[in-house]
Amino acid sequence: MKKLTLLFALLTMTLFFGQVKTEQKTDIELETSIDSIKNPVEYIKRESLDGKLNFRKMLVGYGSKDADYKMDLYAIAIWTSAVKDLGITDQKEIIKLWEEIHERKMTGDEKNAVQMGLKNE
């Protein structure tokens, strides 16, 4: 229940402080089908910073630094869900991959966002 409340709070803050761009796809409706991606890890690394898996860019933030931080957490949860759809479902592996891409360690809140993304259907 606490995690659902956190997800609801993240969503509410995102909608309150920002706008969701409709042209960004949140489902994995990418240039190719999931089955045709030969190396999901390389695909995820390539698309996470400036590509189709950069869900931070779909959230246009306004307001305080805290609102931007919450949008970042929400973007991580969406990214995790997309990575899960691409076949990587182990939380530790997802965190390690994210840390490689962003060249830093995840915070506790960011790791919680990964958990939320794994639980979303």
C-alpha positions in Angstrom: 0.0 0.0 0.0 2.9 2.3 0.8 4.4 1.7 -2.6 1.1 2.4 -4.3 0.8 5.6 -2.4 4.3 6.6 -3.5 3.5 5.8 -7.2 0.3 7.8 -6.9 2.2 10.7 -5.3 4.8 10.6 -8.1 2.2 10.6 -10.8 0.3 13.4 -9.1 3.4 15.5 -8.8 4.3 14.8 -12.4 0.9 15.9 -13.6 0.8 18.9 -11.3 4.2 20.2 -12.0 4.6 19.1 -15.6 3.0 18.1 -18.8 3.2 14.7 -20.5 4.2 15.0 -24.2 1.8 12.8 -26.1 4.2 12.1 -28.9 6.6 10.1 -26.6 5.6 6.4 -26.5 5.7 4.8 -23.1 5.0 1.3 -24.3 7.8 -0.5 -26.1 6.5 0.4 -29.6 9.9 1.1 -30.9 11.4 1.1 -34.4 11.6 -2.7 -34.2 9.7 -5.4 -32.4 11.2 -6.6 -29.1 11.7 -10.1 -30.6 14.0 -8.6 -33.4 16.4 -6.9 -30.9 19.4 -9.1 -30.9 21.3 -7.5 -28.0 18.9 -5.9 -25.5 21.7 -4.6 -23.2 23.4 -2.7 -26.0 20.0 -1.4 -27.3 19.1 -0.2 -23.8 22.5 1.5 -23.4 22.2 3.2 -26.8 18.6 4.4 -26.3 18.6 5.4 -22.6 20.4 8.7 -22.8 19.0 10.4 -25.9 16.9 7.8 -27.5 13.6 6.0 -27.2 14.2 4.9 -23.7 14.9 8.4 -22.3 11.6 8.9 -20.5 12.9 11.9 -18.7 12.5 13.9 -21.9 8.8 13.1 -22.0 8.2 14.9 -18.7 8.5 18.7 -19.1 8.9 20.0 -15.6 7.9 23.3 -14.0 8.3 24.3 -10.4 10.7 23.5 -7.6 13.8 21.3 -7.6 11.8 18.7 -5.6 9.3 18.4 -8.4 12.1 17.8 -10.9 13.5 15.1 -8.7 10.2 13.4 -8.4 9.8 13.5 -12.2 13.3 11.9 -12.5 12.1 9.1 -10.2 9.0 8.6 -12.3 11.1 8.5 -15.4 13.3 5.8 -13.8 10.2 3.7 -13.0 9.0 4.0 -16.6 12.5 3.2 -17.9 12.6 0.1 -15.7 9.3 -1.1 -17.0 10.6 -0.7 -20.6 13.8 -2.6 -19.7 11.7 -5.3 -18.2 9.7 -5.6 -21.4 13.0 -6.0 -23.3 13.8 -9.1 -21.2 15.9 -7.9 -18.3 14.0 -8.6 -15.2 16.6 -8.9 -12.4 16.6 -5.8 -10.2 20.3 -5.9 -9.5 21.1 -6.3 -13.2 18.8 -3.3 -14.0 20.5 -1.1 -11.4 23.9 -2.1 -12.6 22.9 -1.3 -16.2 21.5 2.1 -15.2 24.6 2.9 -13.2 26.8 2.0 -16.2 24.7 4.3 -18.5 24.6 7.2 -16.1 28.2 6.7 -14.7 27.1 7.1 -11.1 25.6 5.1 -8.3 21.8 5.1 -7.8 20.3 6.7 -4.7 18.0 4.8 -2.4 15.0 6.6 -3.9 16.1 5.7 -7.4 16.4 2.1 -6.4 12.9 2.3 -5.0 11.7 3.7 -8.4 13.3 0.6 -10.0 11.2 -1.6 -7.7 8.1 0.3 -8.7 8.9 -0.1 -12.4 9.3 -3.8 -12.0 5.9 -4.2 -10.3 4.1 -2.2 -13.0 2.3 -4.2 -15.6 
